[in-house]
Amino acid sequence: MTISTQIDQVCERVERLLLRHEELERTNALLSEQVQQLTQERDSLKSRLAAARARVDDLLDRLPMPQNHTGHTDGTGGAA
């Protein structure tokens, strides 16, 4: 193998590495965009969940307390 052949092989490998690097940079940029979009979506869903919880808590607070008609406090509902 001559020096020229070795240099050509090294040049080809470097070119392939550069192409691969560019592909990885593009992939990384796309993935970064996806992460940003998903983060925004997650934050929106967390906000909506918190608002829904607050509404449920408010509704629960408005419910009347159950009345105990038997007058017993032993939890059996029957005569002690």
C-alpha positions in Angstrom: 0.0 0.0 0.0 1.4 3.3 -1.0 1.4 6.5 0.9 -1.0 8.0 -1.6 -3.5 5.2 -1.1 -3.3 5.6 2.6 -3.9 9.3 2.4 -6.8 8.7 0.1 -8.3 6.2 2.6 -7.8 8.7 5.4 -9.5 11.5 3.4 -12.5 9.2 2.6 -12.8 8.4 6.3 -12.6 12.0 7.3 -15.3 12.9 4.7 -17.6 10.2 6.0 -17.0 11.4 9.6 -17.8 14.9 8.6 -21.0 13.8 6.9 -22.0 11.8 9.9 -21.3 14.7 12.2 -23.5 16.9 10.1 -26.3 14.3 10.2 -26.0 14.1 14.0 -26.1 17.8 14.3 -29.3 18.0 12.3 -30.8 15.1 14.4 -29.8 16.8 17.6 -31.4 20.1 16.5 -34.7 18.2 15.7 -34.6 16.4 19.0 -34.0 19.7 20.8 -37.0 21.2 19.1 -39.1 18.2 20.1 -37.9 18.5 23.7 -38.9 22.1 23.8 -42.3 21.4 22.3 -42.9 18.5 24.8 -41.8 20.7 27.7 -44.3 23.3 26.7 -47.0 20.7 26.3 -46.2 19.2 29.7 -46.2 22.6 31.4 -49.6 23.4 29.8 -51.0 20.0 31.0 -49.7 20.6 34.5 -51.3 24.0 34.6 -54.6 22.5 33.3 -54.4 19.7 35.9 -53.8 22.2 38.7 -56.8 24.3 37.6 -59.0 21.1 37.4 -57.9 20.1 40.9 -58.7 23.5 42.2 -62.2 23.3 40.7 -62.7 19.8 42.1 -61.6 20.9 45.5 -63.9 23.9 45.3 -66.8 21.6 44.4 -66.0 19.3 47.3 -65.9 22.2 49.7 -69.4 23.2 48.5 -70.9 19.7 49.2 -73.1 19.5 52.2 -71.8 17.5 55.1 -73.7 14.2 55.5 -76.3 14.2 58.3 -76.3 11.4 60.9 -80.0 10.7 61.4 -79.6 7.9 63.9 -77.8 9.9 66.6 -75.3 7.1 67.1 -71.6 7.8 66.8 -70.3 4.3 67.1 -70.3 3.8 63.4 -72.6 0.7 63.5 -75.8 2.4 62.8 -77.6 0.2 65.3 -78.4 0.4 69.0 -75.5 0.2 71.4 
